[in-house]
Amino acid sequence: MADYLFVLLLLALYIALFRYDWHRLERKSIIWGFALGSPSLYLITLFLYHPAWPNPGECLEWLYRYPSDAIVAFFSSISGS
């Protein structure tokens, strides 16, 4: 319950701080705001429900595992160890 109250408090604070600025923003700024804020929705879901989804570190490891292994193998073959 405390987790839900914490997230609700954060969202209420965000809305309170930007409620007067939303009508002055351009459409492009609003789209960028949603695009940059979407990872926050993912992290809020992880915080509240603890699903078995990959966390950001696992996603980066999945993305960079093979290129980094190839780079390490290349430099270890050059050094001869």
C-alpha positions in Angstrom: 0.0 0.0 0.0 2.8 2.4 0.8 4.3 1.8 -2.7 1.0 2.9 -4.3 0.8 6.0 -2.2 4.4 6.9 -3.0 3.7 6.6 -6.8 0.4 8.5 -6.4 2.2 11.2 -4.6 4.9 11.5 -7.3 2.3 11.6 -10.1 0.3 14.2 -8.2 3.4 16.3 -7.7 4.2 16.0 -11.4 0.7 17.1 -12.5 0.7 19.9 -9.9 4.0 21.3 -11.2 3.1 21.2 -14.9 -0.6 21.9 -15.0 -0.2 25.5 -16.0 2.5 24.8 -18.5 0.7 22.1 -20.6 -1.5 24.6 -22.5 1.6 26.7 -23.4 3.7 23.8 -24.7 4.0 23.0 -28.4 2.8 19.7 -29.7 6.4 18.6 -30.4 7.4 19.3 -26.8 4.5 17.3 -25.5 5.4 14.3 -27.7 9.1 14.5 -26.5 7.8 14.7 -22.9 5.8 11.5 -23.3 8.7 9.8 -25.1 11.2 10.7 -22.4 8.7 9.9 -19.6 7.7 6.4 -20.9 10.7 4.7 -19.2 9.3 6.0 -16.0 6.1 4.1 -16.6 8.1 0.9 -17.1 10.0 1.5 -13.9 6.8 2.3 -11.9 5.4 -1.0 -13.1 8.5 -2.8 -12.0 8.4 -1.0 -8.6 4.7 -1.8 -7.9 4.1 -5.3 -9.3 7.6 -6.9 -9.5 6.8 -8.8 -12.8 9.4 -11.2 -14.2 10.3 -8.7 -16.9 13.9 -7.9 -17.7 15.3 -4.9 -15.9 17.3 -2.2 -17.8 20.6 -3.8 -16.9 19.5 -7.1 -18.4 18.3 -5.4 -21.6 21.7 -3.6 -22.0 23.5 -6.9 -21.4 21.4 -8.6 -24.0 22.0 -5.8 -26.5 25.8 -5.5 -26.0 26.8 -9.0 -25.0 28.0 -10.3 -28.4 29.7 -7.1 -29.6 31.6 -6.8 -26.3 32.6 -10.5 -26.3 33.9 -10.0 -29.8 36.0 -7.0 -28.8 37.4 -8.8 -25.8 38.3 -11.8 -27.9 39.9 -9.6 -30.5 42.1 -7.9 -27.9 43.0 -11.1 -26.2 44.1 -12.6 -29.5 46.3 -9.6 -30.2 47.9 -9.7 -26.7 48.5 -13.4 -27.0 47.2 -14.3 -23.6 
